[in-house]
Amino acid sequence: MMAAGNAIMTPPTSTRRSVFALALAVFGLAGGPAAAAELRVMATGASKEVVQRLADLFRARSGHSVSLVADTAGGVRRRIEAGEAADVVVATPVVIDALVAAGRLAAGSRYDLARTGIGIGIAEGAPVPAIATVDDIRRLILASRGVAYVDPAGGGTSGIYFVQLAERLGLKDALAARARPQMGGYVAERVAKGEADVVFHQISEIMPVQGVRMIGPLPAEVQLTTTYSAGLAATPATPEAARAFLALMRTPEAAAIIRAAHMEPAAP
């Protein structure tokens, strides 16, 4: 599902693990509660679970707290451009690059953190439909009474793509008759509540929802793999803590957290 790229020399695990410890020492962040600061992080919904787990680890190791705000990729961009404060931002590369270009994030600070694809979820206990081919997806949409996805109007990456995919499949009107869009959050909850038969959303946002079974990804030929990247604010309120949090993202512990959240590390 991932496109091949140029070979990258990866530092030894011990070296990558030491990056975070070094950051804590250099920035004087290992001093415990007396030196505690509050780091403000803004992230997309698909990356929320990863960022929250990283925040918990960061708090345990540094003594600093993290205030996390989640929104769609488009919502994150609008909020930062409107002047809302965040020390670290996690969003799609397009959003991070745009915020760098606008002077809101520091040049050269982007770090590609994790990747995920669009998955398909149904209610626990419901018959499992075929989803291996594009024709299977077409039949699934037509057989469903309600189809849940993130509302494109809110800037959700998977929702924008899914609506475009339905149009490519000749299902624009069929989807409109079955549409159960939601403005961010865990869209799969609409399936759990019986408001939709199926959900198309980022895999990492389907898996945590109780009462919903993630039955697989979109077929490879129509899959959209989205990368989520982190960036440092141009003028962070807590610069040392923000840099240390970004350093934590490069550690083996972060890679394990990413996999546990049903995503893939973007870095080798």
ChimeraX commands (.cxc) that place a marker at each C-alpha (Angstrom):
marker #1 position 0.00,0.00,0.00 radius 0.5
marker #1 position 2.95,2.26,0.53 radius 0.5
marker #1 position 4.79,3.71,-2.43 radius 0.5
marker #1 position 8.46,2.83,-2.71 radius 0.5
marker #1 position 10.90,5.65,-2.11 radius 0.5
marker #1 position 14.60,6.36,-1.93 radius 0.5
marker #1 position 16.61,4.34,0.54 radius 0.5
marker #1 position 17.12,6.12,3.86 radius 0.5
marker #1 position 19.94,5.44,6.26 radius 0.5
marker #1 position 18.28,4.70,9.62 radius 0.5
marker #1 position 20.25,5.40,12.82 radius 0.5
marker #1 position 20.70,2.44,15.17 radius 0.5
marker #1 position 17.86,1.88,17.63 radius 0.5
marker #1 position 20.07,2.86,20.58 radius 0.5
marker #1 position 20.91,6.15,18.87 radius 0.5
marker #1 position 17.27,6.96,18.17 radius 0.5
marker #1 position 16.28,6.06,21.72 radius 0.5
marker #1 position 18.93,8.41,23.08 radius 0.5
marker #1 position 17.58,11.37,21.08 radius 0.5
marker #1 position 14.71,11.93,23.50 radius 0.5
marker #1 position 16.87,11.46,26.62 radius 0.5
marker #1 position 19.39,13.92,25.21 radius 0.5
marker #1 position 16.64,16.42,24.46 radius 0.5
marker #1 position 15.40,16.22,28.02 radius 0.5
marker #1 position 18.90,16.79,29.38 radius 0.5
marker #1 position 19.84,19.60,27.00 radius 0.5
marker #1 position 16.59,21.48,27.47 radius 0.5
marker #1 position 16.53,20.89,31.23 radius 0.5
marker #1 position 13.22,19.04,31.10 radius 0.5
marker #1 position 13.98,16.17,33.44 radius 0.5
marker #1 position 13.50,18.22,36.55 radius 0.5
marker #1 position 10.08,16.87,37.51 radius 0.5
marker #1 position 7.03,18.83,38.65 radius 0.5
marker #1 position 9.00,21.89,39.82 radius 0.5
marker #1 position 9.96,22.62,36.21 radius 0.5
marker #1 position 6.66,21.47,34.73 radius 0.5
marker #1 position 5.21,23.22,31.72 radius 0.5
marker #1 position 2.01,22.74,29.71 radius 0.5
marker #1 position 2.52,21.89,26.07 radius 0.5
marker #1 position -0.37,22.66,23.69 radius 0.5
marker #1 position -0.71,20.26,20.76 radius 0.5
marker #1 position -3.24,20.39,17.93 radius 0.5
marker #1 position -3.77,17.20,15.90 radius 0.5
marker #1 position -6.06,15.63,13.34 radius 0.5
marker #1 position -8.63,13.08,14.45 radius 0.5
marker #1 position -6.86,10.19,12.70 radius 0.5
marker #1 position -3.65,10.90,14.61 radius 0.5
marker #1 position -5.36,11.73,17.91 radius 0.5
marker #1 position -4.86,8.34,19.58 radius 0.5
marker #1 position -1.17,8.23,18.64 radius 0.5
marker #1 position -0.58,11.78,19.84 radius 0.5
marker #1 position -2.47,11.14,23.09 radius 0.5
marker #1 position -0.37,8.04,23.82 radius 0.5
marker #1 position 2.81,9.97,23.05 radius 0.5
marker #1 position 1.59,12.74,25.34 radius 0.5
marker #1 position 1.06,10.23,28.15 radius 0.5
marker #1 position 4.59,8.88,27.69 radius 0.5
marker #1 position 6.01,12.41,27.52 radius 0.5
marker #1 position 4.22,13.37,30.73 radius 0.5
marker #1 position 5.51,10.27,32.52 radius 0.5
marker #1 position 9.11,10.88,31.47 radius 0.5
marker #1 position 9.37,14.65,31.67 radius 0.5
marker #1 position 6.76,15.72,34.21 radius 0.5
marker #1 position 5.23,18.12,31.68 radius 0.5
marker #1 position 1.54,18.09,30.79 radius 0.5
marker #1 position 0.10,18.13,27.29 radius 0.5
marker #1 position -3.16,19.80,26.30 radius 0.5
marker #1 position -4.45,18.10,23.14 radius 0.5
marker #1 position -7.02,19.58,20.76 radius 0.5
marker #1 position -8.28,17.46,17.82 radius 0.5
marker #1 position -9.99,18.51,14.59 radius 0.5
marker #1 position -10.05,17.57,10.93 radius 0.5
marker #1 position -7.00,18.44,8.81 radius 0.5
marker #1 position -8.89,21.38,7.32 radius 0.5
marker #1 position -10.08,22.41,10.78 radius 0.5
marker #1 position -6.54,22.35,12.16 radius 0.5
marker #1 position -5.35,24.58,9.34 radius 0.5
marker #1 position -8.17,27.07,9.79 radius 0.5
marker #1 position -7.65,27.28,13.54 radius 0.5
marker #1 position -3.91,27.88,13.30 radius 0.5
marker #1 position -4.31,30.40,10.48 radius 0.5
marker #1 position -6.90,32.21,12.63 radius 0.5
marker #1 position -4.31,32.59,15.37 radius 0.5
marker #1 position -5.20,29.76,17.76 radius 0.5
marker #1 position -2.12,28.81,19.75 radius 0.5
marker #1 position -0.34,25.46,19.54 radius 0.5
marker #1 position 3.27,24.54,20.27 radius 0.5
marker #1 position 3.17,21.44,18.06 radius 0.5
marker #1 position 0.81,20.65,15.18 radius 0.5
marker #1 position 0.12,17.21,13.71 radius 0.5
marker #1 position -1.73,17.18,10.38 radius 0.5
marker #1 position -1.34,16.13,6.76 radius 0.5
marker #1 position 1.87,17.20,4.98 radius 0.5
marker #1 position -0.12,19.59,2.81 radius 0.5
marker #1 position -1.42,21.39,5.90 radius 0.5
marker #1 position 1.97,21.41,7.65 radius 0.5
marker #1 position 3.71,22.76,4.54 radius 0.5
marker #1 position 1.04,25.44,4.09 radius 0.5
marker #1 position 1.42,26.56,7.69 radius 0.5
marker #1 position 5.20,26.68,7.28 radius 0.5
marker #1 position 4.77,28.79,4.14 radius 0.5
marker #1 position 2.42,31.11,6.07 radius 0.5
marker #1 position 5.00,31.55,8.82 radius 0.5
marker #1 position 2.85,29.81,11.42 radius 0.5
marker #1 position 5.20,26.81,11.78 radius 0.5
marker #1 position 8.99,26.77,11.84 radius 0.5
marker #1 position 10.75,26.09,8.55 radius 0.5
marker #1 position 12.47,22.71,8.49 radius 0.5
marker #1 position 10.55,21.37,11.49 radius 0.5
marker #1 position 8.23,18.97,9.62 radius 0.5
marker #1 position 8.58,15.33,10.66 radius 0.5
marker #1 position 6.51,12.63,8.92 radius 0.5
marker #1 position 5.11,10.62,11.81 radius 0.5
marker #1 position 2.60,7.98,10.72 radius 0.5
marker #1 position 0.47,6.66,7.88 radius 0.5
marker #1 position -2.96,5.08,7.67 radius 0.5
marker #1 position -5.46,4.06,5.01 radius 0.5
marker #1 position -9.24,4.15,4.72 radius 0.5
marker #1 position -11.01,1.20,6.29 radius 0.5
marker #1 position -14.53,-0.19,6.24 radius 0.5
marker #1 position -16.52,-0.87,9.39 radius 0.5
marker #1 position -19.82,-2.60,10.10 radius 0.5
marker #1 position -21.79,-3.37,13.25 radius 0.5
marker #1 position -20.51,-6.21,15.42 radius 0.5
marker #1 position -22.45,-9.35,14.55 radius 0.5
marker #1 position -23.65,-8.10,11.15 radius 0.5
marker #1 position -23.01,-10.31,8.08 radius 0.5
marker #1 position -19.59,-9.53,6.62 radius 0.5
marker #1 position -19.84,-8.32,3.01 radius 0.5
marker #1 position -17.24,-8.86,0.29 radius 0.5
marker #1 position -14.88,-5.87,-0.02 radius 0.5
marker #1 position -12.00,-7.29,-2.08 radius 0.5
marker #1 position -12.81,-5.52,-5.34 radius 0.5
marker #1 position -14.07,-2.15,-6.51 radius 0.5
marker #1 position -17.30,-3.83,-7.67 radius 0.5
marker #1 position -17.70,-5.21,-4.15 radius 0.5
marker #1 position -17.46,-1.67,-2.78 radius 0.5
marker #1 position -20.04,-0.46,-5.28 radius 0.5
marker #1 position -22.44,-3.25,-4.28 radius 0.5
marker #1 position -21.85,-2.56,-0.58 radius 0.5
marker #1 position -22.79,1.10,-0.93 radius 0.5
marker #1 position -25.90,0.26,-2.93 radius 0.5
marker #1 position -26.97,-2.41,-0.42 radius 0.5
marker #1 position -26.57,-0.11,2.57 radius 0.5
marker #1 position -29.39,1.94,4.04 radius 0.5
marker #1 position -26.93,4.42,5.54 radius 0.5
marker #1 position -23.28,5.16,4.75 radius 0.5
marker #1 position -21.22,7.05,7.33 radius 0.5
marker #1 position -18.13,9.11,6.54 radius 0.5
marker #1 position -16.51,12.31,7.75 radius 0.5
marker #1 position -18.18,15.39,6.30 radius 0.5
marker #1 position -16.01,16.89,3.52 radius 0.5
marker #1 position -17.29,20.34,4.48 radius 0.5
marker #1 position -15.25,20.07,7.67 radius 0.5
marker #1 position -12.03,19.38,5.79 radius 0.5
marker #1 position -11.78,15.67,6.67 radius 0.5
marker #1 position -9.28,13.99,4.33 radius 0.5
marker #1 position -11.01,10.62,4.09 radius 0.5
marker #1 position -14.45,12.17,3.61 radius 0.5
marker #1 position -13.30,14.37,0.75 radius 0.5
marker #1 position -11.71,11.37,-0.94 radius 0.5
marker #1 position -14.64,9.00,-0.32 radius 0.5
marker #1 position -17.19,11.36,-1.89 radius 0.5
marker #1 position -14.90,11.76,-4.91 radius 0.5
marker #1 position -14.53,7.97,-5.13 radius 0.5
marker #1 position -18.30,7.47,-5.06 radius 0.5
marker #1 position -18.64,9.93,-7.93 radius 0.5
marker #1 position -15.95,8.06,-9.91 radius 0.5
marker #1 position -17.94,4.87,-9.37 radius 0.5
marker #1 position -21.10,6.51,-10.71 radius 0.5
marker #1 position -22.72,6.53,-7.27 radius 0.5
marker #1 position -23.11,10.26,-6.62 radius 0.5
marker #1 position -26.91,10.12,-6.35 radius 0.5
marker #1 position -26.91,6.75,-4.61 radius 0.5
marker #1 position -24.54,8.03,-1.95 radius 0.5
marker #1 position -26.54,11.22,-1.49 radius 0.5
marker #1 position -29.62,9.10,-0.68 radius 0.5
marker #1 position -27.69,7.10,1.93 radius 0.5
marker #1 position -25.28,9.71,3.25 radius 0.5
marker #1 position -24.65,9.93,6.99 radius 0.5
marker #1 position -21.80,12.49,7.12 radius 0.5
marker #1 position -20.41,13.69,10.43 radius 0.5
marker #1 position -18.29,16.70,11.27 radius 0.5
marker #1 position -15.23,14.95,12.66 radius 0.5
marker #1 position -14.92,12.71,15.68 radius 0.5
marker #1 position -15.42,8.95,15.62 radius 0.5
marker #1 position -17.75,8.66,12.63 radius 0.5
marker #1 position -18.01,4.89,13.22 radius 0.5
marker #1 position -20.19,5.66,16.24 radius 0.5
marker #1 position -23.03,6.22,13.77 radius 0.5
marker #1 position -22.81,2.52,12.91 radius 0.5
marker #1 position -22.68,1.57,16.59 radius 0.5
marker #1 position -25.85,3.63,17.16 radius 0.5
marker #1 position -27.64,1.99,14.22 radius 0.5
marker #1 position -27.75,5.20,12.18 radius 0.5
marker #1 position -25.68,3.70,9.36 radius 0.5
marker #1 position -24.91,0.19,8.11 radius 0.5
marker #1 position -21.33,0.89,7.09 radius 0.5
marker #1 position -18.60,3.44,7.74 radius 0.5
marker #1 position -15.73,4.48,5.48 radius 0.5
marker #1 position -13.10,6.24,7.57 radius 0.5
marker #1 position -9.44,6.15,8.53 radius 0.5
marker #1 position -8.61,2.72,9.98 radius 0.5
marker #1 position -7.16,4.32,13.11 radius 0.5
marker #1 position -10.52,6.00,13.77 radius 0.5
marker #1 position -12.66,2.89,13.29 radius 0.5
marker #1 position -10.68,0.51,15.49 radius 0.5
marker #1 position -11.30,2.24,18.86 radius 0.5
marker #1 position -15.11,2.31,18.49 radius 0.5
marker #1 position -16.99,-0.26,20.57 radius 0.5
marker #1 position -19.71,-2.16,18.71 radius 0.5
marker #1 position -18.07,-1.71,15.31 radius 0.5
marker #1 position -15.97,-4.26,13.46 radius 0.5
marker #1 position -13.30,-3.06,11.06 radius 0.5
marker #1 position -13.57,-5.62,8.25 radius 0.5
marker #1 position -10.69,-4.39,6.11 radius 0.5
marker #1 position -9.26,-1.60,3.99 radius 0.5
marker #1 position -10.46,-0.29,0.66 radius 0.5
marker #1 position -9.11,-2.32,-2.27 radius 0.5
marker #1 position -5.55,-1.31,-3.13 radius 0.5
marker #1 position -6.47,0.21,-6.48 radius 0.5
marker #1 position -8.77,2.77,-4.84 radius 0.5
marker #1 position -7.04,3.12,-1.46 radius 0.5
marker #1 position -5.85,6.45,-0.13 radius 0.5
marker #1 position -2.90,6.29,2.24 radius 0.5
marker #1 position -2.60,9.45,4.30 radius 0.5
marker #1 position 0.56,10.58,6.04 radius 0.5
marker #1 position 0.41,12.61,9.23 radius 0.5
marker #1 position 3.29,14.95,9.98 radius 0.5
marker #1 position 4.31,17.05,12.95 radius 0.5
marker #1 position 5.54,20.62,12.92 radius 0.5
marker #1 position 6.89,23.06,15.49 radius 0.5
marker #1 position 5.21,26.43,16.00 radius 0.5
marker #1 position 7.20,29.39,14.71 radius 0.5
marker #1 position 7.00,30.94,18.19 radius 0.5
marker #1 position 6.05,28.18,20.64 radius 0.5
marker #1 position 5.10,29.20,24.16 radius 0.5
marker #1 position 7.19,26.32,25.53 radius 0.5
marker #1 position 9.96,25.87,22.93 radius 0.5
marker #1 position 12.16,23.46,24.88 radius 0.5
marker #1 position 9.27,21.16,25.77 radius 0.5
marker #1 position 7.96,21.32,22.20 radius 0.5
marker #1 position 11.34,20.29,20.76 radius 0.5
marker #1 position 11.61,17.45,23.27 radius 0.5
marker #1 position 8.11,16.24,22.33 radius 0.5
marker #1 position 9.11,16.22,18.66 radius 0.5
marker #1 position 12.27,14.29,19.60 radius 0.5
marker #1 position 10.12,11.68,21.34 radius 0.5
marker #1 position 8.31,11.08,18.04 radius 0.5
marker #1 position 11.57,9.78,16.53 radius 0.5
marker #1 position 12.12,7.03,19.11 radius 0.5
marker #1 position 11.44,3.27,18.91 radius 0.5
marker #1 position 8.83,3.75,21.64 radius 0.5
marker #1 position 6.95,6.11,19.35 radius 0.5
marker #1 position 7.06,3.55,16.52 radius 0.5
marker #1 position 5.55,0.93,18.85 radius 0.5
marker #1 position 2.80,3.36,19.89 radius 0.5
marker #1 position 2.01,4.10,16.24 radius 0.5
marker #1 position 1.63,0.40,15.41 radius 0.5
marker #1 position -0.50,-0.19,18.50 radius 0.5
marker #1 position -2.86,2.52,17.24 radius 0.5
marker #1 position -3.32,0.63,13.93 radius 0.5
marker #1 position -1.11,2.96,11.91 radius 0.5
marker #1 position 2.31,2.57,10.34 radius 0.5
marker #1 position 5.40,4.64,11.15 radius 0.5
marker #1 position 6.14,6.98,8.26 radius 0.5
marker #1 position 9.87,6.82,8.95 radius 0.5
marker #1 position 11.76,3.52,8.44 radius 0.5
marker link #1:1,2 radius 0.2
marker link #1:2,3 radius 0.2
marker link #1:3,4 radius 0.2
marker link #1:4,5 radius 0.2
marker link #1:5,6 radius 0.2
marker link #1:6,7 radius 0.2
marker link #1:7,8 radius 0.2
marker link #1:8,9 radius 0.2
marker link #1:9,10 radius 0.2
marker link #1:10,11 radius 0.2
marker link #1:11,12 radius 0.2
marker link #1:12,13 radius 0.2
marker link #1:13,14 radius 0.2
marker link #1:14,15 radius 0.2
marker link #1:15,16 radius 0.2
marker link #1:16,17 radius 0.2
marker link #1:17,18 radius 0.2
marker link #1:18,19 radius 0.2
marker link #1:19,20 radius 0.2
marker link #1:20,21 radius 0.2
marker link #1:21,22 radius 0.2
marker link #1:22,23 radius 0.2
marker link #1:23,24 radius 0.2
marker link #1:24,25 radius 0.2
marker link #1:25,26 radius 0.2
marker link #1:26,27 radius 0.2
marker link #1:27,28 radius 0.2
marker link #1:28,29 radius 0.2
marker link #1:29,30 radius 0.2
marker link #1:30,31 radius 0.2
marker link #1:31,32 radius 0.2
marker link #1:32,33 radius 0.2
marker link #1:33,34 radius 0.2
marker link #1:34,35 radius 0.2
marker link #1:35,36 radius 0.2
marker link #1:36,37 radius 0.2
marker link #1:37,38 radius 0.2
marker link #1:38,39 radius 0.2
marker link #1:39,40 radius 0.2
marker link #1:40,41 radius 0.2
marker link #1:41,42 radius 0.2
marker link #1:42,43 radius 0.2
marker link #1:43,44 radius 0.2
marker link #1:44,45 radius 0.2
marker link #1:45,46 radius 0.2
marker link #1:46,47 radius 0.2
marker link #1:47,48 radius 0.2
marker link #1:48,49 radius 0.2
marker link #1:49,50 radius 0.2
marker link #1:50,51 radius 0.2
marker link #1:51,52 radius 0.2
marker link #1:52,53 radius 0.2
marker link #1:53,54 radius 0.2
marker link #1:54,55 radius 0.2
marker link #1:55,56 radius 0.2
marker link #1:56,57 radius 0.2
marker link #1:57,58 radius 0.2
marker link #1:58,59 radius 0.2
marker link #1:59,60 radius 0.2
marker link #1:60,61 radius 0.2
marker link #1:61,62 radius 0.2
marker link #1:62,63 radius 0.2
marker link #1:63,64 radius 0.2
marker link #1:64,65 radius 0.2
marker link #1:65,66 radius 0.2
marker link #1:66,67 radius 0.2
marker link #1:67,68 radius 0.2
marker link #1:68,69 radius 0.2
marker link #1:69,70 radius 0.2
marker link #1:70,71 radius 0.2
marker link #1:71,72 radius 0.2
marker link #1:72,73 radius 0.2
marker link #1:73,74 radius 0.2
marker link #1:74,75 radius 0.2
marker link #1:75,76 radius 0.2
marker link #1:76,77 radius 0.2
marker link #1:77,78 radius 0.2
marker link #1:78,79 radius 0.2
marker link #1:79,80 radius 0.2
marker link #1:80,81 radius 0.2
marker link #1:81,82 radius 0.2
marker link #1:82,83 radius 0.2
marker link #1:83,84 radius 0.2
marker link #1:84,85 radius 0.2
marker link #1:85,86 radius 0.2
marker link #1:86,87 radius 0.2
marker link #1:87,88 radius 0.2
marker link #1:88,89 radius 0.2
marker link #1:89,90 radius 0.2
marker link #1:90,91 radius 0.2
marker link #1:91,92 radius 0.2
marker link #1:92,93 radius 0.2
marker link #1:93,94 radius 0.2
marker link #1:94,95 radius 0.2
marker link #1:95,96 radius 0.2
marker link #1:96,97 radius 0.2
marker link #1:97,98 radius 0.2
marker link #1:98,99 radius 0.2
marker link #1:99,100 radius 0.2
marker link #1:100,101 radius 0.2
marker link #1:101,102 radius 0.2
marker link #1:102,103 radius 0.2
marker link #1:103,104 radius 0.2
marker link #1:104,105 radius 0.2
marker link #1:105,106 radius 0.2
marker link #1:106,107 radius 0.2
marker link #1:107,108 radius 0.2
marker link #1:108,109 radius 0.2
marker link #1:109,110 radius 0.2
marker link #1:110,111 radius 0.2
marker link #1:111,112 radius 0.2
marker link #1:112,113 radius 0.2
marker link #1:113,114 radius 0.2
marker link #1:114,115 radius 0.2
marker link #1:115,116 radius 0.2
marker link #1:116,117 radius 0.2
marker link #1:117,118 radius 0.2
marker link #1:118,119 radius 0.2
marker link #1:119,120 radius 0.2
marker link #1:120,121 radius 0.2
marker link #1:121,122 radius 0.2
marker link #1:122,123 radius 0.2
marker link #1:123,124 radius 0.2
marker link #1:124,125 radius 0.2
marker link #1:125,126 radius 0.2
marker link #1:126,127 radius 0.2
marker link #1:127,128 radius 0.2
marker link #1:128,129 radius 0.2
marker link #1:129,130 radius 0.2
marker link #1:130,131 radius 0.2
marker link #1:131,132 radius 0.2
marker link #1:132,133 radius 0.2
marker link #1:133,134 radius 0.2
marker link #1:134,135 radius 0.2
marker link #1:135,136 radius 0.2
marker link #1:136,137 radius 0.2
marker link #1:137,138 radius 0.2
marker link #1:138,139 radius 0.2
marker link #1:139,140 radius 0.2
marker link #1:140,141 radius 0.2
marker link #1:141,142 radius 0.2
marker link #1:142,143 radius 0.2
marker link #1:143,144 radius 0.2
marker link #1:144,145 radius 0.2
marker link #1:145,146 radius 0.2
marker link #1:146,147 radius 0.2
marker link #1:147,148 radius 0.2
marker link #1:148,149 radius 0.2
marker link #1:149,150 radius 0.2
marker link #1:150,151 radius 0.2
marker link #1:151,152 radius 0.2
marker link #1:152,153 radius 0.2
marker link #1:153,154 radius 0.2
marker link #1:154,155 radius 0.2
marker link #1:155,156 radius 0.2
marker link #1:156,157 radius 0.2
marker link #1:157,158 radius 0.2
marker link #1:158,159 radius 0.2
marker link #1:159,160 radius 0.2
marker link #1:160,161 radius 0.2
marker link #1:161,162 radius 0.2
marker link #1:162,163 radius 0.2
marker link #1:163,164 radius 0.2
marker link #1:164,165 radius 0.2
marker link #1:165,166 radius 0.2
marker link #1:166,167 radius 0.2
marker link #1:167,168 radius 0.2
marker link #1:168,169 radius 0.2
marker link #1:169,170 radius 0.2
marker link #1:170,171 radius 0.2
marker link #1:171,172 radius 0.2
marker link #1:172,173 radius 0.2
marker link #1:173,174 radius 0.2
marker link #1:174,175 radius 0.2
marker link #1:175,176 radius 0.2
marker link #1:176,177 radius 0.2
marker link #1:177,178 radius 0.2
marker link #1:178,179 radius 0.2
marker link #1:179,180 radius 0.2
marker link #1:180,181 radius 0.2
marker link #1:181,182 radius 0.2
marker link #1:182,183 radius 0.2
marker link #1:183,184 radius 0.2
marker link #1:184,185 radius 0.2
marker link #1:185,186 radius 0.2
marker link #1:186,187 radius 0.2
marker link #1:187,188 radius 0.2
marker link #1:188,189 radius 0.2
marker link #1:189,190 radius 0.2
marker link #1:190,191 radius 0.2
marker link #1:191,192 radius 0.2
marker link #1:192,193 radius 0.2
marker link #1:193,194 radius 0.2
marker link #1:194,195 radius 0.2
marker link #1:195,196 radius 0.2
marker link #1:196,197 radius 0.2
marker link #1:197,198 radius 0.2
marker link #1:198,199 radius 0.2
marker link #1:199,200 radius 0.2
marker link #1:200,201 radius 0.2
marker link #1:201,202 radius 0.2
marker link #1:202,203 radius 0.2
marker link #1:203,204 radius 0.2
marker link #1:204,205 radius 0.2
marker link #1:205,206 radius 0.2
marker link #1:206,207 radius 0.2
marker link #1:207,208 radius 0.2
marker link #1:208,209 radius 0.2
marker link #1:209,210 radius 0.2
marker link #1:210,211 radius 0.2
marker link #1:211,212 radius 0.2
marker link #1:212,213 radius 0.2
marker link #1:213,214 radius 0.2
marker link #1:214,215 radius 0.2
marker link #1:215,216 radius 0.2
marker link #1:216,217 radius 0.2
marker link #1:217,218 radius 0.2
marker link #1:218,219 radius 0.2
marker link #1:219,220 radius 0.2
marker link #1:220,221 radius 0.2
marker link #1:221,222 radius 0.2
marker link #1:222,223 radius 0.2
marker link #1:223,224 radius 0.2
marker link #1:224,225 radius 0.2
marker link #1:225,226 radius 0.2
marker link #1:226,227 radius 0.2
marker link #1:227,228 radius 0.2
marker link #1:228,229 radius 0.2
marker link #1:229,230 radius 0.2
marker link #1:230,231 radius 0.2
marker link #1:231,232 radius 0.2
marker link #1:232,233 radius 0.2
marker link #1:233,234 radius 0.2
marker link #1:234,235 radius 0.2
marker link #1:235,236 radius 0.2
marker link #1:236,237 radius 0.2
marker link #1:237,238 radius 0.2
marker link #1:238,239 radius 0.2
marker link #1:239,240 radius 0.2
marker link #1:240,241 radius 0.2
marker link #1:241,242 radius 0.2
marker link #1:242,243 radius 0.2
marker link #1:243,244 radius 0.2
marker link #1:244,245 radius 0.2
marker link #1:245,246 radius 0.2
marker link #1:246,247 radius 0.2
marker link #1:247,248 radius 0.2
marker link #1:248,249 radius 0.2
marker link #1:249,250 radius 0.2
marker link #1:250,251 radius 0.2
marker link #1:251,252 radius 0.2
marker link #1:252,253 radius 0.2
marker link #1:253,254 radius 0.2
marker link #1:254,255 radius 0.2
marker link #1:255,256 radius 0.2
marker link #1:256,257 radius 0.2
marker link #1:257,258 radius 0.2
marker link #1:258,259 radius 0.2
marker link #1:259,260 radius 0.2
marker link #1:260,261 radius 0.2
marker link #1:261,262 radius 0.2
marker link #1:262,263 radius 0.2
marker link #1:263,264 radius 0.2
marker link #1:264,265 radius 0.2
marker link #1:265,266 radius 0.2
marker link #1:266,267 radius 0.2
marker link #1:267,268 radius 0.2
view
